[in-house]
Amino acid sequence: MTVRLKPAEEKITQDDAFIAHALKSANVPTLMMSLVHITGDMSLLEGPIRPRRVVNGDYESSMTGEEKAQVRAHALEILKAYRDRGCTLPPPLSEKQIHALMSFLVGEAVPEEYVPMMVEELALDGVDHRAFRWDQPVSPENKQKFKVLIIGAGMSGLLAAIRLQEAGIPYEIVEKNQAVGGTWFENSYPGCRVDSPNHFYSFSFEPNHGWPEYFSRRDELFAYFNRCADKFGIRPHIRFSTEVVSARYCEDELLWRVTVRTPAGNQETLRANVVITAVGQLNRPRLPDIKGRDSFAGPSWHSANWQHQHDLNGKTVAVIGTGASAFQIVPEVAKAAGRLKVFQRSAPWMFPNAQYHALVSEEKKWLLRHVPYYARWYRFLLFYAGSDALLPACTVDPRWPHQQRSISKLNDRIRENLIANYRRQVGDNPELLDKVIPKYPPFVKRVLVDNGSWLAALKRPNVELITEEIREIVPDAIVDTHGHRHRVDIIVYATGFYANRFLWPMEITGKGGADLREIWGDEPHAYLGITVPQFPNLFMLYGPSTNLAHGGSIIFHSECQVRYVMGCIKALVERGAAAMECKEEPFRRYVDEYTKVCAAMVWAHPGTRNWYKNERGVVVNTSPWRLVDYWKWTRAPELSDYDLR
């Protein structure tokens, strides 16, 4: 068993005053969990002070100042005693007790079916239960005969490499960029940061207690994945600046032949038993099809290819788009540009969260490192509060009469709460308020995290929000459909990516010359988002239908997928098989159910475009499944779903 996590990274040696000061930064519900572990006393949960359900990112669960003060005072005495006895702990809690703590912490009963998943995620025993383990002895010689090629050295590619390294399976990573990190290497625009809480957006087995912000910026995330590449010895296995051109399955050899373009521009063919694609969904920038786009005489670029050499100070800058990237770019560019013109096709919905740009105090970092199990329970709090609870609000109630504005009574109540947040910020400007309130139901598009910076930027005197459609671009201006010329010096396209062109522009050829691009067309599907019939030993991470739009973390989802893929590799090696291919029947059953469920979800709402749909309006990108269900389905492959040779 692989043990990686300790109850606390460091022992408490600081004096009483220091501990008391640090406790002022504690998340009190999380702190209460630590106190039970330190004392072994479950009666600490029986008093009148109880967390309530998390609402609108309030992870203090609406506790009063007096309640928090009482808990912190009690915690000081317990931590002093823990320090003075040499930082020893009582026996571990039982799973029944852990379940009780879960429900207490989140202010509601955690269903039994979630307990195994959450116990695994908590890893209170210090064991990485998602680590690779052989079921049967396998000789080093047999392991060395088996080779895996990973395409991509972003988050999921690094994760797959770490697990293969645990298994002792030879692997190589082909990365088109000159560095690891994927999206966190490519995107360096002003304001770029993660929009999932950072203490959850990290590998479960490699937490970072030093995040400087609750939603850290690009440089910190890029540094984290670089540290992981070095710590786990992945970097020597990566071929940088090398792009895959094509991959062809050779039936006579039962191998993949992968053609790559080297840094020198030459082509080379690599051979592998298994190919794992870890190329992401949001890495091929999409420029809008606007008349005259190439005629613009000034600098212009896509947000994912930020040109830092251009000085924005005093310039008139246009940002086209108001999605997730623009949402982060605009507040930063507004501080430098002489004038900023924001072209909006549709307004985004936003969830309020005061921590979005907040710094993590040194005292909070100390608690994460020193207080037993505090970091694990804090991660749990973030995870559970942001997971399956939102899925009912994304499900269409066909009896609901107001389908244009919302899709159910619950969805409508959320809509009203979100609108109230808009009114609090720009209610004094009716014209702007009308522009920024979306005209579609919540969750149709990605809901963004709001701490007031977006609407504050739009209220600045040098910023103009333009909702008229763009007719054309001319050498010095953007012309809207009313014929008004908006003169600009620089254009930034925050217009998204070719999210539904999975594995594009690679050519993937399977059995019998099957062309994956032709098979998929504009409606790509994969069993569990991972495998496709006619393509043996090809496994996808973050493939079709695996984007998360209702909660959770894409890292959690990737850990589920990688464990499943490693289960497939284990079956191949332990059984002495050369290939496994997804059968048509389970694939078709999965696709039919996926299509049926997605048609009843908010993302399929007619008349509204989003990047979850293809050009015909069919949802192909986003997962409609509960996290707990996907976790169950991917714990291990059902080998009856596959033909093994």
Secondary structure per residue as TSV (DSSP state, phi and psi in degrees):
chain	resnum	aa	ss	phi	psi
A	1	M	-	360.0	136.9
A	2	T	-	-90.8	114.1
A	3	V	B	-102.4	122.0
A	4	R	-	-125.1	-27.1
A	5	L	-	-109.6	132.2
A	6	K	-	-99.1	158.8
A	7	P	S	-54.6	-37.4
A	8	A	-	-148.8	144.7
A	9	E	S	-67.9	-34.7
A	10	E	S	-137.4	153.0
A	11	K	-	-77.3	154.8
A	12	I	-	-84.2	121.6
A	13	T	-	-125.2	-5.1
A	14	Q	-	-74.0	160.8
A	15	D	-	-78.4	174.8
A	16	D	H	-59.6	-42.2
A	17	A	H	-64.0	-39.8
A	18	F	H	-63.9	-46.0
A	19	I	H	-61.6	-44.0
A	20	A	H	-60.7	-40.1
A	21	H	H	-67.1	-41.8
A	22	A	H	-64.5	-36.0
A	23	L	H	-64.0	-19.7
A	24	K	T	-65.2	-21.1
A	25	S	T	-96.9	1.0
A	26	A	S	-72.6	142.9
A	27	N	-	-76.1	112.1
A	28	V	H	-65.1	-44.4
A	29	P	H	-56.7	-41.6
A	30	T	H	-64.5	-42.1
A	31	L	H	-57.9	-38.6
A	32	M	H	-62.5	-32.9
A	33	M	H	-65.2	-42.9
A	34	S	H	-62.3	-38.5
A	35	L	H	-62.5	-36.4
A	36	V	H	-65.7	-42.6
A	37	H	H	-63.9	-40.6
A	38	I	H	-69.8	-34.5
A	39	T	H	-100.1	-24.7
A	40	G	-	73.8	11.8
A	41	D	-	-101.5	101.5
A	42	M	G	-70.9	-17.1
A	43	S	G	-67.1	-13.6
A	44	L	G	-61.6	-18.4
A	45	L	G	-92.2	0.9
A	46	E	S	-95.3	-3.8
A	47	G	S	-78.6	-178.0
A	48	P	S	-75.4	-16.6
A	49	I	-	-85.0	114.8
A	50	R	-	-138.5	139.3
A	51	P	-	-64.8	151.9
A	52	R	-	-109.7	171.2
A	53	R	-	-62.6	138.8
A	54	V	-	-67.1	129.5
A	55	V	-	-132.3	130.7
A	56	N	T	53.5	41.8
A	57	G	T	73.2	14.4
A	58	D	-	-87.4	90.8
A	59	Y	T	-80.8	-0.6
A	60	E	T	-87.7	0.0
A	61	S	T	56.3	34.8
A	62	S	T	60.4	28.0
A	63	M	-	-68.0	147.6
A	64	T	-	-76.9	159.9
A	65	G	H	-59.5	-37.9
A	66	E	H	-66.6	-41.1
A	67	E	H	-62.5	-44.6
A	68	K	H	-65.0	-38.1
A	69	A	H	-63.4	-40.5
A	70	Q	H	-63.1	-44.2
A	71	V	H	-64.6	-42.6
A	72	R	H	-65.2	-37.2
A	73	A	H	-64.7	-43.1
A	74	H	H	-66.1	-39.1
A	75	A	H	-62.7	-36.4
A	76	L	H	-59.3	-44.6
A	77	E	H	-65.5	-40.3
A	78	I	H	-68.2	-42.0
A	79	L	H	-68.8	-34.9
A	80	K	H	-62.4	-45.1
A	81	A	H	-65.5	-39.6
A	82	Y	H	-61.1	-45.0
A	83	R	H	-62.5	-46.0
A	84	D	H	-69.8	-22.6
A	85	R	T	-94.2	12.0
A	86	G	T	88.5	20.1
A	87	C	S	62.7	39.4
A	88	T	-	-90.3	155.0
A	89	L	-	-122.5	150.9
A	90	P	-	-71.3	176.5
A	91	P	S	-57.8	153.3
A	92	P	-	-61.2	155.3
A	93	L	-	-76.9	155.1
A	94	S	-	-78.4	165.2
A	95	E	H	-64.0	-34.0
A	96	K	H	-63.2	-42.1
A	97	Q	H	-66.5	-39.8
A	98	I	H	-62.4	-40.2
A	99	H	H	-60.9	-40.9
A	100	A	H	-62.7	-40.1
A	101	L	H	-64.6	-40.5
A	102	M	H	-56.2	-51.5
A	103	S	H	-64.6	-39.1
A	104	F	H	-62.4	-44.6
A	105	L	H	-64.3	-41.5
A	106	V	H	-93.2	0.9
A	107	G	T	72.6	21.8
A	108	E	S	-161.2	161.4
A	109	A	-	-70.9	121.2
A	110	V	-	-80.4	120.4
A	111	P	-	-59.4	148.2
A	112	E	G	-54.5	-37.3
A	113	E	G	-66.7	-19.9
A	114	Y	G	-85.0	-16.4
A	115	V	H	-61.5	-48.5
A	116	P	H	-59.5	-41.1
A	117	M	H	-63.5	-43.3
A	118	M	H	-75.1	-32.7
A	119	V	H	-62.7	-41.9
A	120	E	H	-62.6	-44.3
A	121	E	H	-65.9	-38.8
A	122	L	H	-65.9	-39.7
A	123	A	-	51.0	47.6
A	124	L	T	-66.1	-22.0
A	125	D	T	-83.4	1.2
A	126	G	S	80.9	0.2
A	127	V	B	-95.8	134.2
A	128	D	-	-83.6	95.5
A	129	H	T	-75.2	-6.8
A	130	R	T	-96.8	-0.1
A	131	A	S	-65.9	156.0
A	132	F	-	-77.0	138.9
A	133	R	-	-142.5	132.7
A	134	W	-	-75.3	142.3
A	135	D	S	-87.3	-25.8
A	136	Q	S	-131.3	153.5
A	137	P	-	-63.5	133.6
A	138	V	-	-127.1	129.7
A	139	S	-	-70.6	150.4
A	140	P	H	-56.7	-33.3
A	141	E	H	-63.4	-42.9
A	142	N	H	-68.7	-33.9
A	143	K	H	-65.8	-42.0
A	144	Q	H	-70.0	-21.5
A	145	K	T	-72.5	-18.3
A	146	F	-	-101.4	128.2
A	147	K	-	-127.7	138.4
A	148	V	E	-118.0	136.4
A	149	L	E	-110.7	124.2
A	150	I	E	-104.6	130.6
A	151	I	E	-102.5	106.5
A	152	G	-	113.3	132.4
A	153	A	-	-116.3	35.4
A	154	G	S	-82.9	-159.0
A	155	M	H	-55.6	-51.1
A	156	S	H	-74.0	-32.6
A	157	G	H	-64.4	-42.8
A	158	L	H	-63.0	-40.5
A	159	L	H	-62.0	-45.9
A	160	A	H	-60.3	-40.3
A	161	A	H	-63.7	-41.5
A	162	I	H	-60.5	-43.3
A	163	R	H	-70.0	-38.2
A	164	L	H	-64.7	-36.4
A	165	Q	H	-64.5	-40.1
A	166	E	H	-60.0	-36.9
A	167	A	H	-79.4	-14.7
A	168	G	T	76.5	22.9
A	169	I	-	-93.9	127.9
A	170	P	-	-62.5	141.0
A	171	Y	E	-150.6	161.0
A	172	E	E	-141.2	142.9
A	173	I	E	-111.6	132.3
A	174	V	E	-107.0	121.7
A	175	E	-	-126.3	124.7
A	176	K	S	-71.2	-24.8
A	177	N	S	-88.5	174.5
A	178	Q	S	-93.5	10.3
A	179	A	S	-152.9	165.1
A	180	V	S	-79.2	175.2
A	181	G	-	111.4	-18.6
A	182	G	T	57.8	-120.9
A	183	T	H	-61.0	-27.8
A	184	W	H	-82.9	-8.1
A	185	F	H	-90.5	-45.4
A	186	E	H	-71.2	-40.2
A	187	N	-	-92.0	116.3
A	188	S	-	-133.2	22.3
A	189	Y	-	-66.1	157.3
A	190	P	T	-57.9	131.9
A	191	G	T	86.9	0.7
A	192	C	-	-63.6	124.9
A	193	R	B	-156.4	166.2
A	194	V	-	-76.6	150.3
A	195	D	S	-115.8	18.2
A	196	S	S	-111.7	145.9
A	197	P	-	-54.9	129.4
A	198	N	T	-66.1	-28.9
A	199	H	T	-74.4	-2.8
A	200	F	T	-112.6	-30.7
A	201	Y	S	-83.4	74.8
A	202	S	S	-167.3	159.5
A	203	F	-	-60.2	139.9
A	204	S	T	-61.4	-30.6
A	205	F	T	-92.5	-3.0
A	206	E	S	-137.7	67.5
A	207	P	-	-68.5	156.2
A	208	N	-	-121.9	109.8
A	209	H	T	-87.8	4.7
A	210	G	T	-109.8	15.2
A	211	W	-	-52.7	129.0
A	212	P	S	-76.2	-22.0
A	213	E	B	-134.1	158.9
A	214	Y	T	-69.0	-31.0
A	215	F	T	-125.5	88.4
A	216	S	-	-73.5	159.0
A	217	R	B	-83.7	169.8
A	218	R	H	-52.7	-45.4
A	219	D	H	-61.5	-37.6
A	220	E	H	-68.4	-38.9
A	221	L	H	-69.1	-41.7
A	222	F	H	-60.1	-42.2
A	223	A	H	-65.5	-38.1
A	224	Y	H	-60.8	-47.6
A	225	F	H	-70.4	-29.5
A	226	N	H	-65.8	-41.8
A	227	R	H	-61.6	-40.7
A	228	C	H	-63.7	-42.2
A	229	A	H	-59.7	-37.9
A	230	D	H	-79.9	-43.8
A	231	K	H	-60.6	-40.1
A	232	F	T	-95.1	7.7
A	233	G	T	69.3	33.3
A	234	I	-	-85.6	-33.5
A	235	R	G	-54.2	-41.3
A	236	P	G	-62.7	-14.8
A	237	H	G	-94.0	3.0
A	238	I	E	-103.0	133.9
A	239	R	E	-102.5	103.3
A	240	F	T	-80.2	163.5
A	241	S	T	51.3	36.0
A	242	T	-	-127.5	122.9
A	243	E	E	-114.7	137.3
A	244	V	E	-77.0	128.2
A	245	V	E	-92.9	-46.7
A	246	S	E	-155.8	160.3
A	247	A	E	-139.3	128.9
A	248	R	E	-128.3	131.0
A	249	Y	E	-85.5	126.0
A	250	C	E	-100.3	108.0
A	251	E	T	-67.7	-31.4
A	252	D	T	-71.7	-31.1
A	253	E	T	-97.3	-15.1
A	254	L	T	56.3	42.7
A	255	L	E	-136.3	162.2
A	256	W	E	-99.3	135.3
A	257	R	E	-109.0	117.5
A	258	V	E	-113.9	120.7
A	259	T	E	-93.6	127.1
A	260	V	E	-122.3	154.6
A	261	R	E	-101.1	119.7
A	262	T	-	-79.4	169.7
A	263	P	T	-57.6	-26.9
A	264	A	T	-82.2	-4.4
A	265	G	S	91.9	1.9
A	266	N	-	-86.2	161.6
A	267	Q	E	-104.1	141.9
A	268	E	E	-140.1	146.4
A	269	T	E	-108.3	128.1
A	270	L	E	-110.3	150.7
A	271	R	E	-117.5	140.9
A	272	A	E	-152.4	146.7
A	273	N	S	-71.2	-38.1
A	274	V	E	-131.9	140.8
A	275	V	E	-116.7	127.8
A	276	I	E	-113.4	119.9
A	277	T	E	-92.8	128.3
A	278	A	-	-136.0	54.6
A	279	V	-	-98.7	-1.3
A	280	G	-	75.6	179.5
A	281	Q	S	-116.2	-21.7
A	282	L	S	-118.7	61.6
A	283	N	-	-136.5	7.1
A	284	R	S	-119.2	97.1
A	285	P	B	-56.5	142.3
A	286	R	-	-114.5	119.0
A	287	L	-	-95.7	140.2
A	288	P	-	-71.0	150.0
A	289	D	-	-85.9	81.3
A	290	I	-	-111.7	131.4
A	291	K	T	-55.2	131.7
A	292	G	T	78.6	10.1
A	293	R	G	-55.9	-40.9
A	294	D	G	-79.5	-3.8
A	295	S	G	-87.0	-9.3
A	296	F	-	-62.9	131.4
A	297	A	-	-85.8	-21.6
A	298	G	S	-89.5	-180.0
A	299	P	-	-66.1	142.2
A	300	S	E	-149.9	148.1
A	301	W	E	-162.5	161.8
A	302	H	E	-82.9	150.1
A	303	S	G	-58.1	-30.8
A	304	A	G	-78.3	-9.9
A	305	N	G	-122.7	55.1
A	306	W	-	-61.3	131.5
A	307	Q	-	-99.0	92.0
A	308	H	T	-70.3	-12.9
A	309	Q	T	-73.0	-13.1
A	310	H	S	-92.9	127.5
A	311	D	-	-84.1	124.1
A	312	L	-	-89.9	-9.7
A	313	N	B	-59.0	123.4
A	314	G	T	77.5	-4.9
A	315	K	-	-84.6	159.7
A	316	T	E	-94.5	113.3
A	317	V	E	-112.6	137.5
A	318	A	E	-108.3	133.0
A	319	V	E	-114.2	118.3
A	320	I	E	-97.8	115.7
A	321	G	-	118.2	148.6
A	322	T	-	-135.7	34.1
A	323	G	S	-86.2	-156.7
A	324	A	H	-62.0	-41.0
A	325	S	H	-69.8	-47.5
A	326	A	H	-59.5	-36.6
A	327	F	H	-57.7	-33.0
A	328	Q	H	-89.5	-32.2
A	329	I	H	-72.6	-47.7
A	330	V	H	-56.2	-48.1
A	331	P	H	-59.6	-31.4
A	332	E	H	-78.6	-45.9
A	333	V	H	-64.3	-33.9
A	334	A	H	-60.5	-26.5
A	335	K	H	-74.6	-23.1
A	336	A	H	-107.6	-38.8
A	337	A	B	-67.3	146.9
A	338	G	S	-66.0	-46.6
A	339	R	E	-138.0	145.4
A	340	L	E	-129.7	123.7
A	341	K	E	-111.7	119.0
A	342	V	E	-106.0	118.8
A	343	F	E	-98.0	117.7
A	344	Q	-	-112.6	125.0
A	345	R	S	-85.5	-43.6
A	346	S	S	-150.3	144.6
A	347	A	-	-76.9	149.3
A	348	P	-	-91.6	146.9
A	349	W	-	-79.6	149.1
A	350	M	E	-137.7	134.3
A	351	F	E	-93.1	128.7
A	352	P	E	-69.9	137.0
A	353	N	-	-155.2	108.6
A	354	A	T	-65.6	-18.0
A	355	Q	T	-86.7	0.3
A	356	Y	T	-56.5	-39.8
A	357	H	T	-113.1	12.8
A	358	A	-	-78.0	146.4
A	359	L	B	-83.4	147.2
A	360	V	-	-86.9	122.9
A	361	S	-	-68.7	157.7
A	362	E	H	-62.7	-31.6
A	363	E	H	-66.4	-39.4
A	364	K	H	-65.9	-39.4
A	365	K	H	-63.2	-37.5
A	366	W	H	-63.0	-43.5
A	367	L	H	-60.5	-43.8
A	368	L	H	-61.5	-33.9
A	369	R	H	-86.6	-28.9
A	370	H	H	-111.1	-28.9
A	371	V	S	-88.0	121.5
A	372	P	T	-54.8	128.4
A	373	Y	T	66.2	2.8
A	374	Y	H	-61.2	-46.4
A	375	A	H	-63.8	-37.5
A	376	R	H	-68.0	-43.3
A	377	W	H	-73.2	-30.6
A	378	Y	H	-65.4	-41.9
A	379	R	H	-61.3	-43.4
A	380	F	H	-59.2	-44.0
A	381	L	H	-59.5	-44.4
A	382	L	H	-65.5	-42.9
A	383	F	H	-62.0	-56.8
A	384	Y	H	-66.1	-38.7
A	385	A	H	-67.4	-22.7
A	386	G	T	-115.3	30.2
A	387	S	S	-111.9	-114.8
A	388	D	G	-76.0	-6.9
A	389	A	G	-61.4	-27.5
A	390	L	G	-85.2	-13.3
A	391	L	G	-59.9	-40.2
A	392	P	G	-59.0	-31.2
A	393	A	G	-73.6	-11.1
A	394	C	G	-99.0	-1.0
A	395	T	B	-98.3	127.4
A	396	V	-	-72.5	131.1
A	397	D	-	-98.4	105.0
A	398	P	T	-63.0	-16.3
A	399	R	T	-85.2	-11.5
A	400	W	-	-69.2	127.3
A	401	P	S	-81.9	-8.7
A	402	H	-	-114.0	54.8
A	403	Q	T	-64.3	-22.7
A	404	Q	T	-71.2	-35.0
A	405	R	T	-97.9	-25.6
A	406	S	-	-160.1	169.0
A	407	I	S	-117.4	-0.2
A	408	S	S	-169.6	171.8
A	409	K	H	-63.1	-42.7
A	410	L	H	-63.8	-45.1
A	411	N	H	-61.0	-37.6
A	412	D	H	-69.2	-37.5
A	413	R	H	-65.4	-40.1
A	414	I	H	-63.4	-41.9
A	415	R	H	-57.1	-45.4
A	416	E	H	-65.1	-38.5
A	417	N	H	-65.4	-39.3
A	418	L	H	-68.0	-41.6
A	419	I	H	-62.0	-37.9
A	420	A	H	-59.6	-35.6
A	421	N	H	-66.9	-39.1
A	422	Y	H	-62.0	-43.9
A	423	R	H	-63.8	-37.1
A	424	R	H	-62.6	-30.7
A	425	Q	H	-90.9	-39.0
A	426	V	H	-131.2	24.3
A	427	G	T	-63.2	-19.2
A	428	D	T	-82.8	0.8
A	429	N	-	-132.0	83.9
A	430	P	H	-57.2	-36.5
A	431	E	H	-65.9	-44.8
A	432	L	H	-67.8	-40.3
A	433	L	H	-57.4	-42.3
A	434	D	H	-64.5	-33.7
A	435	K	H	-73.7	-33.7
A	436	V	H	-92.8	-10.7
A	437	I	S	-84.5	120.3
A	438	P	-	-61.2	150.9
A	439	K	S	-101.3	17.7
A	440	Y	S	-133.0	163.5
A	441	P	-	-65.5	151.1
A	442	P	T	-57.8	142.3
A	443	F	T	83.4	-5.8
A	444	V	S	-57.0	-42.9
A	445	K	S	-115.1	171.7
A	446	R	-	-58.8	126.4
A	447	V	-	-85.2	130.2
A	448	L	E	-96.1	166.1
A	449	V	E	-98.4	126.6
A	450	D	E	-120.0	126.5
A	451	N	S	-120.5	17.0
A	452	G	S	99.0	-10.7
A	453	S	H	-69.1	-35.3
A	454	W	H	-65.4	-55.1
A	455	L	H	-69.8	-31.5
A	456	A	H	-63.0	-38.2
A	457	A	H	-66.1	-41.1
A	458	L	H	-67.7	-20.5
A	459	K	T	-86.7	-8.6
A	460	R	S	-64.0	147.2
A	461	P	T	-65.8	-20.9
A	462	N	T	-94.8	7.9
A	463	V	E	-117.6	135.5
A	464	E	E	-127.1	127.9
A	465	L	E	-97.2	119.2
A	466	I	E	-112.1	121.8
A	467	T	-	-106.5	-6.3
A	468	E	S	-68.7	145.0
A	469	E	-	-69.3	153.8
A	470	I	E	-84.4	128.9
A	471	R	E	-89.7	-43.6
A	472	E	E	-165.0	167.5
A	473	I	E	-118.0	132.9
A	474	V	E	-116.2	173.5
A	475	P	T	-54.3	-29.0
A	476	D	T	-127.1	10.6
A	477	A	E	-159.9	165.7
A	478	I	E	-111.0	128.5
A	479	V	E	-107.6	124.5
A	480	D	E	-88.6	177.2
A	481	T	T	-69.2	-13.8
A	482	H	T	-87.5	-0.1
A	483	G	-	85.8	4.5
A	484	H	-	-78.5	130.9
A	485	R	E	-91.6	121.2
A	486	H	E	-103.6	99.4
A	487	R	E	-70.6	131.3
A	488	V	-	-140.3	154.7
A	489	D	S	-95.4	-32.6
A	490	I	E	-138.6	141.7
A	491	I	E	-120.1	128.7
A	492	V	E	-112.4	123.6
A	493	Y	E	-95.5	103.7
A	494	A	-	-101.1	63.6
A	495	T	-	-113.1	18.9
A	496	G	-	81.4	-159.5
A	497	F	B	-137.2	166.7
A	498	Y	-	-79.2	72.7
A	499	A	T	-68.5	-26.5
A	500	N	T	-98.6	3.8
A	501	R	S	-91.9	73.2
A	502	F	T	-64.8	133.9
A	503	L	T	64.0	10.9
A	504	W	T	-78.6	141.8
A	505	P	T	-95.6	20.5
A	506	M	-	-66.2	147.4
A	507	E	E	-99.9	116.7
A	508	I	E	-114.0	119.9
A	509	T	E	-119.8	125.9
A	510	G	-	-103.8	-149.6
A	511	K	G	-63.2	143.6
A	512	G	G	61.6	22.1
A	513	G	G	77.2	16.1
A	514	A	-	-59.7	126.5
A	515	D	B	-98.9	113.8
A	516	L	H	-60.7	-37.4
A	517	R	H	-63.6	-40.5
A	518	E	H	-70.5	-39.8
A	519	I	H	-62.9	-43.2
A	520	W	H	-74.9	-41.1
A	521	G	T	57.4	-129.5
A	522	D	T	-103.5	16.6
A	523	E	-	-133.7	71.8
A	524	P	-	-71.4	139.3
A	525	H	-	-141.8	150.5
A	526	A	-	-146.8	147.5
A	527	Y	B	-64.9	120.1
A	528	L	T	59.2	15.4
A	529	G	T	75.6	12.0
A	530	I	T	-120.3	-43.7
A	531	T	B	-129.5	157.7
A	532	V	-	-136.8	135.4
A	533	P	T	-56.9	149.6
A	534	Q	T	78.4	0.9
A	535	F	-	-127.7	74.8
A	536	P	T	-61.5	144.4
A	537	N	T	58.3	25.6
A	538	L	E	-111.3	119.0
A	539	F	E	-123.8	134.9
A	540	M	E	-111.2	136.2
A	541	L	S	-106.5	136.5
A	542	Y	S	55.9	44.3
A	543	G	-	-84.3	-164.8
A	544	P	T	-55.4	141.3
A	545	S	T	68.7	19.7
A	546	T	-	-117.1	4.2
A	547	N	B	-69.7	145.9
A	548	L	-	-103.9	121.5
A	549	A	S	-120.7	-0.3
A	550	H	S	-117.5	0.1
A	551	G	S	145.3	-173.1
A	552	G	S	79.7	-169.5
A	553	S	-	-130.5	138.7
A	554	I	H	-64.5	-23.5
A	555	I	H	-69.3	-41.9
A	556	F	H	-58.2	-45.8
A	557	H	H	-61.6	-41.6
A	558	S	H	-65.4	-37.5
A	559	E	H	-63.1	-36.5
A	560	C	H	-63.9	-47.0
A	561	Q	H	-65.7	-42.7
A	562	V	H	-65.0	-39.5
A	563	R	H	-60.9	-40.5
A	564	Y	H	-63.1	-46.5
A	565	V	H	-61.7	-42.5
A	566	M	H	-65.0	-31.1
A	567	G	H	-65.0	-36.8
A	568	C	H	-66.9	-44.6
A	569	I	H	-63.0	-39.7
A	570	K	H	-61.0	-41.8
A	571	A	H	-63.2	-40.8
A	572	L	H	-62.3	-48.6
A	573	V	H	-72.2	-46.1
A	574	E	H	-66.8	-31.6
A	575	R	H	-92.2	-2.6
A	576	G	T	67.1	25.5
A	577	A	-	-87.5	153.6
A	578	A	S	-97.9	-26.7
A	579	A	-	-153.7	150.3
A	580	M	E	-135.6	136.0
A	581	E	E	-128.7	131.7
A	582	C	E	-62.1	132.3
A	583	K	-	-74.4	154.9
A	584	E	H	-67.4	-38.1
A	585	E	H	-65.2	-51.5
A	586	P	H	-65.1	-34.0
A	587	F	H	-61.3	-49.7
A	588	R	H	-65.0	-39.5
A	589	R	H	-60.9	-42.7
A	590	Y	H	-64.6	-45.8
A	591	V	H	-64.4	-41.9
A	592	D	H	-63.0	-43.1
A	593	E	H	-67.7	-40.6
A	594	Y	H	-59.5	-47.5
A	595	T	H	-62.3	-42.3
A	596	K	H	-63.6	-45.9
A	597	V	H	-68.3	-43.8
A	598	C	H	-63.5	-31.6
A	599	A	H	-64.3	-20.1
A	600	A	T	-103.4	14.7
A	601	M	B	-106.7	162.2
A	602	V	G	-62.7	-28.5
A	603	W	G	-65.0	-21.6
A	604	A	G	-88.3	7.1
A	605	H	-	-51.9	126.0
A	606	P	T	-69.0	148.6
A	607	G	T	84.2	-0.5
A	608	T	-	-126.3	129.5
A	609	R	-	-89.2	145.4
A	610	N	-	-153.0	167.5
A	611	W	T	-82.6	3.1
A	612	Y	T	-81.1	-17.6
A	613	K	B	-102.2	160.5
A	614	N	-	-87.6	-174.0
A	615	E	T	-65.7	-21.9
A	616	R	T	-91.2	3.7
A	617	G	S	85.4	13.9
A	618	V	-	-93.9	129.1
A	619	V	B	-71.7	123.9
A	620	V	-	-129.2	-7.4
A	621	N	S	-105.8	-36.0
A	622	T	B	-103.7	144.7
A	623	S	-	-82.4	127.4
A	624	P	-	-94.5	3.0
A	625	W	S	-86.8	150.9
A	626	R	-	-64.0	146.3
A	627	L	H	-59.5	-39.0
A	628	V	H	-65.9	-33.1
A	629	D	H	-71.3	-46.4
A	630	Y	H	-62.6	-37.8
A	631	W	H	-60.1	-43.8
A	632	K	H	-64.3	-45.3
A	633	W	H	-65.1	-27.2
A	634	T	T	-105.6	8.6
A	635	R	S	-63.4	-36.1
A	636	A	S	-159.3	146.3
A	637	P	-	-69.5	142.1
A	638	E	-	-84.7	103.8
A	639	L	G	-65.2	-18.5
A	640	S	G	-69.4	-12.5
A	641	D	G	-80.9	-3.0
A	642	Y	E	-128.6	149.8
A	643	D	E	-94.6	122.9
A	644	L	E	-106.5	134.8
A	645	R	-	-114.0	360.0
